[in-house]
């Protein structure tokens, strides 16, 4: 398990993936990116990271992946982000076990600090 990533992220937006990768590089955090919920839960189970990030607007099962992790008793912190108008989706993510659910704008503004949590 020497290749364990500090952060596992479920993001399918290629522009946002690039921003995440660049910010992770700047703060010295190893980031593993997946684009669907199935890959996310598989990676979390086989190679647990210190922190998990989820774009709840990812098209391939993001909320379902968070729900599966919650049901499996996942002890790892999950931080999710979404459009600020998606109040119901935010509630469902919190109920599924997300430690934090942030509007995308706040998540982006605090990205470096969020990623640094994985180093602590």
GISUL-V126530 format. One record per helix or strand of 2 or more residues. SS is the DSSP state (A for helix, B for strand). FROM is the first residue (numbers start at 0). TO is the last residue. If there is no record, write none. Layout:
BEGIN
ss=SS from=FROM to=TO
ss=SS from=FROM to=TO
END
This chain:
BEGIN
ss=B from=6 to=9
ss=A from=13 to=26
ss=B from=30 to=33
ss=A from=36 to=45
ss=B from=50 to=54
ss=A from=61 to=70
ss=B from=76 to=81
ss=A from=86 to=95
ss=B from=99 to=102
ss=A from=103 to=108
ss=A from=110 to=118
END
